[in-house]
Amino acid sequence: MEGDYFPGIGNGIQLDSKVSQTVEKSFMQVQDILDQNRLLINEINQNHESKIPDKLTRNVGLIRELNNNIRRVVDLYADLSTNFSRSLEASSEGESSGILKSSGKGNQKRIRSG
């Protein structure tokens, strides 16, 4: 994970392991919630098709759970976006001082004066 490379961002950015682990953890959490949502939706559909009053009543709680899960996914993506942006800002500050690793190489960037 150390120095994971993201070529689709600008000229390519090499992220430190902490950022990479945070991104991976967030995506795993999102995937778990989406998997759970798939199961909820299947159960909601089955209950709806059955037309059994108790199952239709149960759908109310299942739909609330589904909505809460969707909110959690939105929050996770918002947090991920914020953290990723902060990381890029910190990296660009490092780039201006010549310490950012870009394009997978440890380049020193020379700053032209005046």
DSSP file (Angstrom, degrees, kcal/mol; ACC not computed):
  #  RESIDUE AA STRUCTURE BP1 BP2  ACC     N-H-->O    O-->H-N    N-H-->O    O-->H-N    TCO  KAPPA ALPHA  PHI   PSI    X-CA   Y-CA   Z-CA
    1    1 A M    >         0   0    0      0, 0.0     3,-1.6     0, 0.0    19,-0.1   0.000 360.0 360.0 360.0 -31.4    0.0    0.0    0.0
    2    2 A E  T 3   +     0   0    0      1,-0.3    14,-0.2    15,-0.1    13,-0.0  -0.264 360.0   2.9 -52.1 123.8    2.9    2.3    0.7
    3    3 A G  T 3  S-     0   0    0     12,-0.7    -1,-0.3     1,-0.1    13,-0.2   0.862  84.5-169.6  68.7  36.2    3.0    4.8   -2.1
    4    4 A D  E <   -A   15   0A   0     -3,-1.6    11,-2.8    11,-0.8     2,-0.5  -0.322  17.5-131.4 -58.2 144.8   -0.1    3.6   -4.0
    5    5 A Y  E     -A   14   0A   0      9,-0.2     9,-0.2    98,-0.1    -1,-0.1  -0.882  20.9-170.3-111.5 127.9   -0.3    5.2   -7.4
    6    6 A F  E >   +A   13   0A   0      7,-2.3     7,-1.4    -2,-0.5     3,-1.3  -0.849   6.0 179.8-116.3  91.6   -3.4    6.9   -8.8
    7    7 A P  T 3  S+     0   0    0      0, 0.0    -1,-0.1     0, 0.0     7,-0.1   0.704  72.8  67.8 -69.7 -19.9   -2.6    7.7  -12.5
    8    8 A G  T 3  S+     0   0    0      5,-0.1     2,-0.7     3,-0.1     3,-0.0   0.525  82.8  84.9 -78.1  -3.8   -6.0    9.2  -13.2
    9    9 A I  S X  S-     0   0    0     -3,-1.3     3,-3.1     4,-0.1    -3,-0.1  -0.866 111.1 -62.4-104.9 110.2   -5.4   12.2  -11.0
   10   10 A G  T 3  S-     0   0    0     -2,-0.7     3,-0.1     1,-0.3     0, 0.0  -0.308 117.4 -18.7  56.0-127.6   -3.5   15.0  -12.7
   11   11 A N  T 3  S-     0   0    0      1,-0.3    -1,-0.3    -3,-0.0    -3,-0.1   0.262 121.2 -73.3 -90.5  10.3   -0.1   13.7  -13.7
   12   12 A G    <   -     0   0    0     -3,-3.1    91,-1.3    -6,-0.1     2,-0.4   0.256  49.0-138.0 101.0 131.5   -0.5   10.8  -11.2
   13   13 A I  E     -AB   6 102A   0     -7,-1.4    -7,-2.3    89,-0.2     2,-0.6  -0.975   2.7-144.7-126.6 136.1   -0.2   11.1   -7.4
   14   14 A Q  E     -A    5   0A   0     87,-1.4    87,-0.3    -2,-0.4     2,-0.3  -0.890  21.8-154.2-100.3 119.4    1.5    8.7   -5.1
   15   15 A L  E     -A    4   0A   0    -11,-2.8   -11,-0.8    -2,-0.6   -12,-0.7  -0.665  15.0-117.0 -95.4 147.0   -0.4    8.4   -1.8
   16   16 A D     >  -     0   0    0     -2,-0.3     4,-2.3   -13,-0.2     3,-0.2  -0.309  35.2-102.0 -74.4 168.1    1.1    7.5    1.5
   17   17 A S  H  > S+     0   0    0      1,-0.2     4,-2.7     2,-0.2     5,-0.2   0.820 118.2  58.1 -64.7 -32.9   -0.1    4.3    3.2
   18   18 A K  H  > S+     0   0    0      2,-0.2     4,-2.0     1,-0.2    -1,-0.2   0.938 110.5  42.3 -63.3 -46.5   -2.3    6.1    5.7
   19   19 A V  H  > S+     0   0    0      2,-0.2     4,-2.5     1,-0.2    -2,-0.2   0.922 114.7  51.5 -64.9 -44.5   -4.4    7.8    2.9
   20   20 A S  H  X S+     0   0    0     -4,-2.3     4,-2.5     1,-0.2    -2,-0.2   0.900 110.3  48.4 -60.4 -42.1   -4.4    4.6    0.9
   21   21 A Q  H  X S+     0   0    0     -4,-2.7     4,-2.7     2,-0.2    -1,-0.2   0.882 110.7  51.4 -66.1 -38.6   -5.7    2.6    3.9
   22   22 A T  H  X S+     0   0    0     -4,-2.0     4,-2.4     2,-0.2    -2,-0.2   0.917 111.2  47.6 -64.2 -43.7   -8.4    5.1    4.6
   23   23 A V  H  X S+     0   0    0     -4,-2.5     4,-2.4     2,-0.2    -2,-0.2   0.940 114.0  46.9 -62.0 -47.8   -9.6    5.0    1.0
   24   24 A E  H  X S+     0   0    0     -4,-2.5     4,-2.2     1,-0.2    -2,-0.2   0.916 112.2  49.9 -62.0 -43.7   -9.6    1.2    1.1
   25   25 A K  H  X S+     0   0    0     -4,-2.7     4,-2.3     1,-0.2    -1,-0.2   0.915 111.0  49.6 -62.0 -43.5  -11.4    1.0    4.4
   26   26 A S  H  X S+     0   0    0     -4,-2.4     4,-2.5     1,-0.2    -1,-0.2   0.921 111.0  48.6 -62.4 -44.8  -14.1    3.5    3.2
   27   27 A F  H  X S+     0   0    0     -4,-2.4     4,-2.5     1,-0.2    -1,-0.2   0.869 110.5  51.6 -65.2 -35.2  -14.7    1.6    0.0
   28   28 A M  H  X S+     0   0    0     -4,-2.2     4,-2.3     2,-0.2    -1,-0.2   0.911 110.3  48.8 -66.8 -41.1  -15.0   -1.7    2.0
   29   29 A Q  H  X S+     0   0    0     -4,-2.3     4,-2.2     2,-0.2    -2,-0.2   0.923 112.0  49.0 -62.8 -44.1  -17.5   -0.1    4.3
   30   30 A V  H  X S+     0   0    0     -4,-2.5     4,-2.7     1,-0.2    -2,-0.2   0.927 110.7  50.4 -61.0 -45.0  -19.5    1.2    1.4
   31   31 A Q  H  X S+     0   0    0     -4,-2.5     4,-2.4     1,-0.2    -1,-0.2   0.901 108.9  51.8 -62.4 -40.6  -19.5   -2.2   -0.3
   32   32 A D  H  X S+     0   0    0     -4,-2.3     4,-2.1     2,-0.2    -1,-0.2   0.917 111.8  46.6 -60.7 -43.4  -20.7   -3.9    2.8
   33   33 A I  H  X S+     0   0    0     -4,-2.2     4,-2.6     2,-0.2    -2,-0.2   0.913 111.6  50.9 -66.3 -42.0  -23.6   -1.5    3.1
   34   34 A L  H  X S+     0   0    0     -4,-2.7     4,-2.0     2,-0.2    -1,-0.2   0.878 109.4  51.1 -64.1 -37.2  -24.5   -1.9   -0.6
   35   35 A D  H  X S+     0   0    0     -4,-2.4     4,-1.6     2,-0.2    -1,-0.2   0.913 110.8  48.5 -63.5 -42.5  -24.5   -5.6   -0.2
   36   36 A Q  H  X S+     0   0    0     -4,-2.1     4,-2.4     1,-0.2    -2,-0.2   0.900 108.9  53.8 -63.9 -40.1  -26.8   -5.3    2.8
   37   37 A N  H  X S+     0   0    0     -4,-2.6     4,-2.9     1,-0.2     5,-0.2   0.879 103.5  56.2 -62.1 -38.2  -29.0   -3.0    0.8
   38   38 A R  H  X S+     0   0    0     -4,-2.0     4,-2.1     1,-0.2    -1,-0.2   0.925 109.4  46.1 -59.5 -43.9  -29.3   -5.6   -2.0
   39   39 A L  H  X S+     0   0    0     -4,-1.6     4,-2.3     2,-0.2    -2,-0.2   0.906 112.5  50.4 -65.2 -41.9  -30.6   -8.1    0.6
   40   40 A L  H  X S+     0   0    0     -4,-2.4     4,-2.9     1,-0.2    -2,-0.2   0.927 110.2  49.4 -61.2 -45.1  -33.0   -5.5    2.0
   41   41 A I  H  X S+     0   0    0     -4,-2.9     4,-2.7     1,-0.2    -1,-0.2   0.903 109.9  51.4 -63.2 -41.1  -34.4   -4.6   -1.4
   42   42 A N  H  X S+     0   0    0     -4,-2.1     4,-2.4    -5,-0.2    -1,-0.2   0.930 112.7  45.5 -61.1 -44.5  -34.9   -8.3   -2.2
   43   43 A E  H  X S+     0   0    0     -4,-2.3     4,-2.7     2,-0.2     5,-0.2   0.907 111.8  51.9 -66.0 -41.0  -36.8   -8.9    1.0
   44   44 A I  H  X S+     0   0    0     -4,-2.9     4,-2.5     2,-0.2    -2,-0.2   0.932 111.3  47.8 -59.6 -45.7  -38.9   -5.7    0.4
   45   45 A N  H  X S+     0   0    0     -4,-2.7     4,-2.6     2,-0.2    -2,-0.2   0.915 112.1  48.8 -62.3 -44.0  -39.8   -6.9   -3.1
   46   46 A Q  H  X S+     0   0    0     -4,-2.4     4,-1.8     1,-0.2    -2,-0.2   0.924 112.6  48.1 -62.4 -44.1  -40.7  -10.4   -1.8
   47   47 A N  H  X S+     0   0    0     -4,-2.7     4,-1.1     2,-0.2     5,-0.5   0.899 111.9  50.2 -62.4 -41.0  -42.9   -8.9    1.0
   48   48 A H  H  < S+     0   0    0     -4,-2.5     3,-0.5    -5,-0.2    -2,-0.2   0.926 111.0  48.1 -63.9 -44.8  -44.5   -6.5   -1.5
   49   49 A E  H  < S+     0   0    0     -4,-2.6    -1,-0.2     1,-0.2    -2,-0.2   0.810 105.9  58.9 -66.5 -29.3  -45.3   -9.3   -3.9
   50   50 A S  H  < S-     0   0    0     -4,-1.8    -1,-0.2    -5,-0.2    -2,-0.2   0.803  86.3-154.8 -70.9 -28.3  -46.7  -11.5   -1.2
   51   51 A K     <  +     0   0    0     -4,-1.1    -3,-0.1    -3,-0.5    -1,-0.1   0.643  38.8 150.3  60.7  16.1  -49.4   -9.0   -0.2
   52   52 A I     >  -     0   0    0     -5,-0.5     4,-2.5     1,-0.1     3,-0.5  -0.688  49.3-135.1 -79.5 125.5  -49.4  -10.5    3.3
   53   53 A P  H  > S+     0   0    0      0, 0.0     4,-2.3     0, 0.0     5,-0.2   0.859 102.1  50.4 -52.9 -43.5  -50.3   -7.7    5.7
   54   54 A D  H  > S+     0   0    0      1,-0.2     4,-2.0     2,-0.2     5,-0.1   0.893 113.2  46.4 -63.2 -38.8  -47.6   -8.6    8.3
   55   55 A K  H  > S+     0   0    0     -3,-0.5     4,-1.3     2,-0.2    -1,-0.2   0.870 111.2  51.5 -71.7 -35.9  -44.9   -8.7    5.6
   56   56 A L  H  X S+     0   0    0     -4,-2.5     4,-0.6     2,-0.2    -2,-0.2   0.884 110.2  49.8 -66.4 -36.9  -46.2   -5.4    4.2
   57   57 A T  H >X S+     0   0    0     -4,-2.3     3,-1.1    -5,-0.3     4,-0.7   0.891 106.4  55.9 -65.6 -39.6  -46.0   -3.9    7.7
   58   58 A R  H 3X S+     0   0    0     -4,-2.0     4,-2.0     1,-0.2     3,-0.4   0.820  95.1  68.5 -61.8 -30.5  -42.4   -5.2    8.0
   59   59 A N  H 3X S+     0   0    0     -4,-1.3     4,-3.0     1,-0.2     5,-0.3   0.817  88.2  65.0 -59.8 -30.6  -41.5   -3.4    4.8
   60   60 A V  H <X S+     0   0    0     -3,-1.1     4,-1.9    -4,-0.6    -1,-0.2   0.949 107.4  40.3 -57.9 -48.8  -41.9    0.0    6.7
   61   61 A G  H  X S+     0   0    0     -4,-0.7     4,-2.4    -3,-0.4    -1,-0.2   0.877 114.6  52.8 -66.6 -38.5  -39.0   -0.9    9.0
   62   62 A L  H  X S+     0   0    0     -4,-2.0     4,-2.4     1,-0.2    -2,-0.2   0.894 109.0  49.3 -65.2 -39.4  -37.0   -2.4    6.1
   63   63 A I  H  X S+     0   0    0     -4,-3.0     4,-2.6     2,-0.2    -1,-0.2   0.881 109.8  51.7 -68.4 -37.4  -37.4    0.8    4.0
   64   64 A R  H  X S+     0   0    0     -4,-1.9     4,-2.5    -5,-0.3    -2,-0.2   0.929 110.7  48.4 -61.7 -43.8  -36.3    2.9    7.0
   65   65 A E  H  X S+     0   0    0     -4,-2.4     4,-2.4     2,-0.2    -2,-0.2   0.912 111.0  51.0 -61.9 -41.9  -33.2    0.7    7.4
   66   66 A L  H  X S+     0   0    0     -4,-2.4     4,-2.2     2,-0.2    -2,-0.2   0.922 110.4  48.8 -60.9 -45.6  -32.5    1.0    3.6
   67   67 A N  H  X S+     0   0    0     -4,-2.6     4,-2.2     1,-0.2    -2,-0.2   0.905 110.8  50.3 -62.6 -41.5  -32.8    4.8    3.8
   68   68 A N  H  X S+     0   0    0     -4,-2.5     4,-2.2     1,-0.2    -1,-0.2   0.901 109.5  51.5 -62.8 -40.1  -30.5    5.0    6.8
   69   69 A N  H  X S+     0   0    0     -4,-2.4     4,-2.2     2,-0.2    -2,-0.2   0.896 107.9  51.9 -63.0 -39.9  -28.0    2.8    4.9
   70   70 A I  H  X S+     0   0    0     -4,-2.2     4,-2.4     1,-0.2    -1,-0.2   0.910 108.7  50.9 -64.2 -40.8  -28.2    5.2    2.0
   71   71 A R  H  X S+     0   0    0     -4,-2.2     4,-2.7     1,-0.2    -1,-0.2   0.903 108.6  52.2 -60.5 -41.0  -27.5    8.1    4.3
   72   72 A R  H  X S+     0   0    0     -4,-2.2     4,-2.6     2,-0.2    -2,-0.2   0.901 108.9  49.7 -62.7 -40.8  -24.5    6.2    5.7
   73   73 A V  H  X S+     0   0    0     -4,-2.2     4,-2.6     2,-0.2     5,-0.2   0.927 111.0  49.3 -63.7 -44.6  -23.1    5.6    2.2
   74   74 A V  H  X S+     0   0    0     -4,-2.4     4,-2.4     1,-0.2    -2,-0.2   0.926 112.3  48.5 -60.0 -44.7  -23.5    9.3    1.3
   75   75 A D  H  X S+     0   0    0     -4,-2.7     4,-2.9     2,-0.2     5,-0.2   0.904 110.4  51.0 -62.4 -42.1  -21.7   10.3    4.6
   76   76 A L  H  X S+     0   0    0     -4,-2.6     4,-2.6     1,-0.2    -2,-0.2   0.921 112.1  46.6 -62.3 -43.6  -18.9    7.8    3.9
   77   77 A Y  H  X S+     0   0    0     -4,-2.6     4,-2.6     2,-0.2    -1,-0.2   0.887 112.3  50.8 -65.9 -37.7  -18.4    9.2    0.4
   78   78 A A  H  X S+     0   0    0     -4,-2.4     4,-2.5    -5,-0.2    -2,-0.2   0.937 112.9  45.4 -64.3 -45.8  -18.5   12.8    1.7
   79   79 A D  H  X S+     0   0    0     -4,-2.9     4,-2.9     2,-0.2     5,-0.2   0.913 113.2  50.7 -62.6 -42.2  -15.9   12.0    4.4
   80   80 A L  H  X S+     0   0    0     -4,-2.6     4,-2.7    -5,-0.2     5,-0.2   0.920 110.9  48.6 -61.6 -44.0  -13.8   10.2    1.8
   81   81 A S  H  X S+     0   0    0     -4,-2.6     4,-2.5     2,-0.2    -2,-0.2   0.922 113.1  47.2 -62.0 -45.2  -14.0   13.2   -0.5
   82   82 A T  H  X S+     0   0    0     -4,-2.5     4,-2.4     2,-0.2    -2,-0.2   0.940 114.9  45.3 -62.1 -48.5  -13.0   15.6    2.2
   83   83 A N  H  X S+     0   0    0     -4,-2.9     4,-2.2     1,-0.2    -2,-0.2   0.897 113.7  49.7 -63.5 -40.2  -10.1   13.5    3.4
   84   84 A F  H  X S+     0   0    0     -4,-2.7     4,-2.5    -5,-0.2    -1,-0.2   0.910 110.6  50.1 -66.0 -41.7   -8.9   12.9   -0.1
   85   85 A S  H  X S+     0   0    0     -4,-2.5     4,-2.6     2,-0.2    -2,-0.2   0.918 110.5  49.7 -62.1 -43.5   -9.1   16.6   -0.9
   86   86 A R  H  X S+     0   0    0     -4,-2.4     4,-2.7     1,-0.2    -1,-0.2   0.902 110.3  51.1 -61.4 -40.0   -7.1   17.4    2.3
   87   87 A S  H  X S+     0   0    0     -4,-2.2     4,-2.4     2,-0.2    -2,-0.2   0.916 110.8  47.8 -63.8 -42.3   -4.5   14.8    1.3
   88   88 A L  H  X S+     0   0    0     -4,-2.5     4,-2.7     2,-0.2    -2,-0.2   0.891 111.4  50.8 -65.7 -38.4   -4.2   16.3   -2.2
   89   89 A E  H  X S+     0   0    0     -4,-2.6     4,-2.0     2,-0.2    -2,-0.2   0.928 111.7  47.2 -63.3 -43.9   -3.9   19.8   -0.7
   90   90 A A  H  X S+     0   0    0     -4,-2.7     4,-1.9     1,-0.2    -2,-0.2   0.892 112.6  50.6 -63.6 -38.4   -1.2   18.6    1.7
   91   91 A S  H  X S+     0   0    0     -4,-2.4     4,-2.3     2,-0.2    -2,-0.2   0.897 108.5  50.6 -66.3 -40.1    0.6   16.9   -1.2
   92   92 A S  H  X S+     0   0    0     -4,-2.7     4,-1.8     2,-0.2    -1,-0.2   0.843 108.2  53.1 -69.6 -30.3    0.5   20.0   -3.4
   93   93 A E  H  X S+     0   0    0     -4,-2.0     4,-0.8     2,-0.2    -1,-0.2   0.901 110.7  47.7 -65.3 -39.6    2.0   22.0   -0.5
   94   94 A G  H  <>S+     0   0    0     -4,-1.9     5,-3.1     1,-0.2     6,-0.6   0.861 107.5  57.0 -65.7 -35.8    4.7   19.3   -0.4
   95   95 A E  H ><5S+     0   0    0     -4,-2.3     3,-1.4     4,-0.3    -1,-0.2   0.892 101.7  54.9 -63.6 -39.3    5.1   19.6   -4.2
   96   96 A S  H 3<5S+     0   0    0     -4,-1.8    -1,-0.2     1,-0.3    -2,-0.2   0.762 110.9  45.6 -68.5 -21.2    5.8   23.3   -4.0
   97   97 A S  T 3<5S-     0   0    0     -4,-0.8    -1,-0.3    -3,-0.4    -2,-0.2   0.383 121.4-109.3 -99.3   4.7    8.6   22.5   -1.6
   98   98 A G  T < 5S+     0   0    0     -3,-1.4    -3,-0.2    -4,-0.3    -2,-0.1   0.683  91.0 104.1  86.0  18.1    9.9   19.7   -3.8
   99   99 A I      < +     0   0    0     -5,-3.1    -4,-0.3    -8,-0.1     2,-0.2   0.533  45.2 107.0-112.4  -5.9    8.9   16.7   -1.6
  100  100 A L        -     0   0    0     -6,-0.6     2,-0.7    -9,-0.1     7,-0.4  -0.516  63.5-136.7 -74.9 137.3    5.9   15.3   -3.3
  101  101 A K        +     0   0    0    -87,-0.3   -87,-1.4    -2,-0.2     2,-0.3  -0.852  31.9 177.9 -90.0 117.9    6.3   12.1   -5.2
  102  102 A S  B >   +BC  13 105A   0      3,-1.1     3,-2.2    -2,-0.7   -89,-0.2  -0.895  58.7  13.4-122.2 155.2    4.5   12.4   -8.5
  103  103 A S  T 3  S-     0   0    0    -91,-1.3    -1,-0.2    -2,-0.3   -90,-0.1   0.775 127.8 -67.5  53.6  29.2    4.2    9.9  -11.4
  104  104 A G  T 3  S+     0   0    0      1,-0.2     2,-0.3    -3,-0.2    -1,-0.3   0.581 114.5 102.6  74.2   9.6    5.6    7.2   -9.1
  105  105 A K  B <  S-C  102   0A   0     -3,-2.2     2,-1.5     2,-0.0    -3,-1.1  -0.930  78.3-118.7-125.9 149.2    9.0    8.9   -8.9
  106  106 A G        +     0   0    0     -2,-0.3     2,-0.3    -5,-0.2    -5,-0.2  -0.649  47.0 178.1 -84.4  85.0   10.7   10.9   -6.2
  107  107 A N        -     0   0    0     -2,-1.5     2,-0.5    -7,-0.4    -3,-0.0  -0.677  26.5-141.5 -93.0 142.2   11.2   14.1   -8.2
  108  108 A Q        -     0   0    0     -2,-0.3     2,-0.5    -9,-0.1    -9,-0.1  -0.890  19.6-148.2 -94.8 128.8   12.7   17.3   -6.9
  109  109 A K        -     0   0    0     -2,-0.5     2,-0.4   -14,-0.2    -9,-0.0  -0.869   5.8-141.9-103.1 127.0   10.8   20.3   -8.3
  110  110 A R        -     0   0    0     -2,-0.5     2,-0.6   -12,-0.0   -12,-0.1  -0.718   9.8-143.6 -88.5 132.4   12.8   23.5   -8.9
  111  111 A I        -     0   0    0     -2,-0.4     2,-0.3   -14,-0.1   -15,-0.0  -0.846  14.5-136.9 -98.7 123.3   11.0   26.7   -8.1
  112  112 A R        -     0   0    0     -2,-0.6     2,-0.3     1,-0.0     0, 0.0  -0.572  17.5-136.4 -78.9 139.4   11.9   29.5  -10.5
  113  113 A S              0   0    0     -2,-0.3    -1,-0.0     1,-0.1     0, 0.0  -0.742 360.0 360.0 -97.9 148.3   12.5   32.9   -8.9
  114  114 A G              0   0    0     -2,-0.3    -1,-0.1     0, 0.0    -2,-0.0   0.294 360.0 360.0  36.3 360.0   11.2   36.2  -10.1
